[in-house]
Amino acid sequence: MIEGNPEFISCRFQCLPSEFRVEQDGSVTINSYINNLNPIWHRDMYKCIAKIFKYFVPMFESLFRTMDPMFKYIDIRNCTKGYEPSRHSDYGGMESDTQVIRPVYVPTLPEHFEPKYESAKPVSLRGRNLQVIVKLTNIQLTPSKPKYDKGNWHIEGPINESIAAIGLYYYDVENITTPKLDYRAAVDFYYQRASDMYWKDVYDIDQESPQSQYIGSLEVPNGRCVVYPNRYQHKEQSFELADPTQPGHCKILTFFVVNPTCRIVSTAHVAPQQSQWYNSSLDKTPIPPELWNDATQYIQGVQSPTEAKHYRDELTSDRIQIIKAYNEYRYEQV
């Protein structure tokens, strides 16, 4: 994740995560409400979401292990054969340009390799409290609207949401071509600026390209679960009806996992904002129904559907600006 730049921080908006408790046996309990999903009216759905997240826990544990900085580097001091740098005199008769355009030699890998360095330590989420933003997506296609347009490159959320990893579950895909996700990673061009051949041979990019490397695509058919770190940008490829005479849909359950090492404001700290939730409670009071709406106006933080839509539109505009800043600063800078 990118840190420090104020352009990546939203000063007005933050999605509210819910508090998920992962027990030692791997079972999951949701201890605070999921925003816009009433825990009383949708009690069975809460149980279903918790059960699904249980199966994501081992995948997130493996993912967080690979995000350990130790996992990325080999300590050359543990190699069996030392590295002897070339003497300055070896380049004495070379022009400076000649030094940087020498072909890159890629050694042949042995069939078997015994690592001499310590691997990253296992990560366990058991017995921990996680903050998770839950999102349900329902994409409907019809013969009159048979195609879903591809998305834009983005990472999830501003810095203040601290989203470290994403889990996707394509739980209901029917009568559409197989959805695909594209991924790319940021690349630093700050070193060896002159050696364009190095970047072309190793990363298949040149210095005139944006500072990102396409790392592949992934098919997500019905029933597939996917996890990936939020340092990768992704976008959805377009898909369409498999049978253009019949409707189709794509339904996705998404878990945005907040960095386990930090805490942000969650639904454990913010009361529900839906007036309908309070109206059901007022049913047990002597207040007549015709006064319920008037009563909820005095509850701090409650929003009407019209207000909620207004703030949603403003949040969308805010996110577009943050994504633009991410791309200009990190992923598409030339």
C-alpha positions in Angstrom: 0.0 0.0 0.0 1.1 3.6 -0.7 1.5 5.7 2.3 2.0 9.4 3.2 0.6 11.3 0.2 -2.4 13.3 1.3 -3.9 12.9 -2.2 -4.5 9.3 -1.3 -6.5 10.1 1.8 -10.2 10.9 1.9 -10.9 13.7 4.4 -14.7 13.2 4.1 -15.5 9.5 3.7 -14.6 6.1 5.0 -16.4 2.8 4.5 -17.3 1.2 7.9 -15.9 -2.3 8.5 -17.5 -4.8 10.7 -15.8 -6.6 13.6 -15.1 -10.3 12.7 -13.8 -12.6 15.4 -11.8 -15.6 14.2 -11.7 -18.3 16.9 -8.9 -20.8 17.5 -10.9 -23.5 15.7 -11.3 -21.3 12.6 -15.0 -20.5 13.2 -16.0 -16.8 12.7 -18.4 -14.6 14.6 -19.6 -11.2 13.3 -19.7 -9.0 16.4 -20.9 -5.7 14.9 -23.5 -5.0 12.3 -22.7 -5.0 8.5 -23.6 -1.6 7.2 -27.0 -1.6 5.5 -27.7 -5.2 6.5 -29.9 -5.5 9.5 -28.6 -8.2 11.9 -32.1 -9.0 13.1 -34.0 -9.0 9.8 -31.2 -10.9 8.1 -29.9 -13.1 10.9 -29.5 -16.1 8.6 -27.5 -14.1 6.1 -25.0 -13.1 8.9 -24.5 -16.8 9.7 -23.9 -17.5 6.0 -21.4 -14.7 5.6 -19.5 -15.8 8.7 -19.4 -19.4 7.4 -18.1 -18.3 4.0 -15.4 -16.1 5.6 -14.3 -19.1 7.6 -13.1 -20.7 4.4 -11.3 -17.5 3.4 -9.2 -17.4 6.6 -6.6 -20.0 5.4 -6.3 -18.1 2.1 -5.8 -14.8 3.9 -3.2 -16.4 6.2 -1.2 -17.6 3.2 -1.5 -14.2 1.5 -0.3 -12.3 4.5 2.6 -14.6 4.8 3.8 -13.7 1.3 3.4 -10.0 2.1 6.1 -10.3 4.8 9.1 -8.4 3.6 11.4 -11.4 4.4 9.6 -13.4 1.8 10.8 -11.1 -1.0 14.6 -11.2 -0.7 17.3 -13.8 -0.8 20.3 -13.1 1.5 23.2 -13.5 -0.8 25.5 -14.1 2.2 24.0 -17.5 2.5 24.8 -18.5 -1.1 27.4 -21.3 -1.5 29.4 -19.4 -4.0 30.2 -15.8 -3.3 29.9 -12.9 -5.7 33.0 -11.0 -6.8 32.3 -7.6 -8.2 34.0 -6.7 -11.5 37.1 -4.5 -11.1 36.9 -1.0 -12.3 39.7 -1.7 -14.8 37.4 -4.2 -16.6 35.4 -1.2 -17.9 38.3 1.1 -18.5 38.2 0.8 -22.3 34.4 1.0 -22.6 32.3 3.9 -23.4 29.7 4.7 -20.8 26.8 3.7 -23.1 28.4 0.4 -23.9 28.4 -0.6 -20.2 24.6 -0.2 -19.9 23.5 -1.9 -23.1 25.3 -5.2 -22.6 22.8 -8.1 -23.0 21.2 -9.3 -19.8 22.3 -12.8 -19.0 19.5 -14.9 -17.4 21.1 -18.1 -15.8 19.5 -21.5 -16.2 17.7 -22.6 -13.1 18.6 -25.9 -11.6 16.0 -28.7 -11.4 16.2 -28.8 -7.6 17.1 -25.9 -5.3 17.7 -26.1 -1.6 17.2 -22.6 -0.1 19.8 -21.5 2.4 17.7 -18.6 3.8 14.9 -18.5 6.3 11.5 -18.4 4.7 8.8 -16.1 5.9 7.1 -17.1 9.1 3.6 -18.5 9.1 0.8 -16.1 9.8 -2.1 -17.1 11.9 -5.4 -15.2 12.1 -6.8 -17.5 14.7 -7.8 -15.9 18.0 -7.8 -12.5 16.4 -10.3 -9.7 15.7 -10.4 -8.6 12.1 -12.1 -5.6 10.6 -13.8 -6.5 7.4 -15.8 -4.4 4.9 -18.5 -6.5 3.3 -19.9 -5.8 -0.2 -22.5 -7.6 -2.2 -22.6 -7.0 -6.0 -25.4 -8.0 -8.3 -24.8 -7.5 -12.0 -27.9 -8.2 -14.1 -27.8 -8.5 -17.9 -30.8 -8.7 -20.2 -31.4 -9.1 -23.9 -31.8 -5.3 -24.1 -28.6 -4.8 -22.1 -26.5 -7.8 -23.0 -23.0 -6.6 -22.1 -21.1 -5.5 -19.0 -18.4 -2.9 -19.9 -14.9 -3.5 -18.6 -13.8 -1.7 -15.4 -10.9 0.7 -14.8 -7.6 0.0 -13.1 -7.8 0.7 -9.4 -6.8 -0.4 -5.9 -9.4 -0.5 -3.2 -10.0 2.4 -0.9 -8.1 5.4 0.3 -5.2 5.2 2.8 -7.5 5.9 5.7 -9.4 2.6 5.1 -6.1 0.6 5.4 -7.4 -2.2 3.1 -4.6 -4.8 3.0 -6.3 -7.6 1.1 -9.4 -8.5 -0.9 -11.3 -11.7 -1.1 -13.9 -12.4 -3.8 -16.5 -15.2 -4.0 -18.4 -15.5 -7.3 -21.3 -17.4 -5.8 -23.8 -17.2 -8.5 -22.8 -16.8 -12.2 -25.4 -17.7 -14.8 -25.7 -17.4 -18.6 -22.7 -15.0 -19.0 -19.3 -15.5 -20.6 -16.7 -16.3 -18.0 -15.7 -13.2 -16.1 -12.0 -12.3 -15.9 -9.9 -10.1 -13.7 -6.7 -8.3 -14.9 -3.9 -7.5 -12.5 -0.9 -5.2 -12.6 1.9 -4.1 -10.2 3.8 -0.9 -9.8 7.4 -0.9 -10.9 10.1 1.5 -9.7 12.2 3.1 -12.5 14.3 5.1 -10.1 17.3 2.8 -10.4 19.4 2.1 -13.5 17.5 4.7 -15.5 19.9 4.4 -18.4 19.6 0.7 -18.9 16.4 0.4 -21.0 17.4 -3.1 -22.1 17.4 -4.3 -18.5 13.7 -3.4 -18.0 12.7 -4.8 -21.4 14.4 -8.1 -20.9 13.5 -8.6 -17.3 10.0 -7.0 -17.1 9.0 -6.8 -20.8 8.5 -3.0 -20.4 10.4 0.0 -21.5 11.1 3.3 -19.8 8.5 5.1 -22.0 5.8 2.9 -20.6 3.8 3.7 -17.5 5.4 2.5 -14.2 3.4 -0.7 -14.0 3.8 -4.3 -15.1 0.9 -6.4 -16.3 1.1 -9.6 -14.3 -1.8 -11.6 -15.8 -5.5 -12.4 -15.8 -7.6 -14.8 -13.8 -10.9 -16.4 -14.8 -13.5 -16.3 -12.1 -16.3 -18.8 -13.0 -19.2 -19.8 -10.8 -18.1 -20.8 -7.3 -14.5 -19.5 -7.4 -12.8 -17.8 -4.5 -9.9 -15.4 -5.0 -7.7 -13.4 -2.6 -5.0 -10.9 -3.5 -3.1 -8.1 -1.9 -4.3 -4.5 -2.3 -0.9 -3.4 -3.7 -2.0 -4.9 -7.0 -4.3 -2.9 -9.2 -7.1 -4.8 -10.9 -9.9 -4.3 -13.3 -12.8 -6.4 -14.6 -12.8 -7.5 -18.2 -16.1 -7.1 -20.1 -18.5 -10.0 -20.3 -21.8 -10.6 -22.0 -24.7 -12.9 -22.2 -23.8 -16.4 -23.3 -27.3 -16.9 -24.7 -28.4 -13.4 -25.9 -32.1 -14.4 -25.8 -32.1 -15.1 -22.1 -31.2 -13.0 -19.0 -28.1 -13.6 -17.0 -26.3 -12.4 -13.9 -23.1 -12.3 -11.9 -23.3 -12.1 -8.1 -20.2 -11.5 -6.0 -19.5 -11.4 -2.3 -16.4 -9.3 -1.5 -14.4 -9.0 1.7 -12.1 -6.0 2.1 -9.8 -6.9 5.0 -8.3 -4.0 7.0 -4.6 -4.3 7.8 -4.7 -6.5 11.0 -1.9 -4.4 12.6 -4.1 -1.3 12.7 -7.6 -0.3 13.7 -10.0 2.1 12.1 -13.5 3.4 13.0 -16.0 0.5 12.5 -19.6 -0.3 13.0 -18.7 -1.0 16.6 -18.2 2.7 17.1 -20.9 4.2 14.7 -24.6 3.7 15.3 -26.7 2.5 12.3 -27.7 5.3 10.0 -30.9 3.7 8.5 -34.1 5.3 9.9 -36.0 2.1 9.1 -34.0 0.2 11.7 -35.1 2.6 14.4 -38.7 2.6 13.2 -38.9 -1.1 14.0 -37.7 -0.4 17.6 -40.3 2.4 18.0 -43.0 -0.2 17.3 -42.5 -1.3 20.9 -43.0 2.2 22.3 -46.2 4.2 22.9 -45.2 6.7 20.2 -47.8 6.6 17.4 -46.6 5.5 13.9 -47.3 8.8 12.3 -44.7 10.4 14.6 -41.9 7.9 14.0 -40.3 9.8 11.1 -40.3 12.9 13.3 -38.7 11.1 16.2 -35.9 9.6 14.1 -34.9 13.1 12.9 -33.6 13.8 16.4 -31.3 10.7 16.3 -27.8 11.9 15.4 -26.4 10.4 12.2 -29.6 9.0 10.8 -30.0 9.5 7.0 -33.0 9.4 4.8 -32.7 7.3 1.5 -32.4 10.6 -0.4 -29.5 11.8 1.8 -27.8 8.4 1.6 -27.9 8.5 -2.3 -26.5 12.1 -2.2 -23.6 11.0 0.0 -23.0 7.9 -2.1 -22.7 10.1 -5.3 -20.2 12.3 -3.4 -18.3 9.3 -2.2 -18.1 8.0 -5.8 -16.7 11.3 -7.0 -14.2 11.3 -4.1 -13.0 7.8 -5.0 -12.6 8.7 -8.6 -10.2 11.5 -7.7 -8.2 9.3 -5.4 -7.9 6.6 -8.0 -6.7 9.3 -10.5 -4.1 10.4 -8.0 -2.9 6.8 -7.4 -2.5 6.3 -11.1 -0.7 9.6 -11.8 1.7 9.2 -8.9 2.4 5.5 -9.0 1.0 3.3 -11.7 0.8 5.4 -14.9 3.6 7.9 -14.4 5.9 8.0 -17.4 
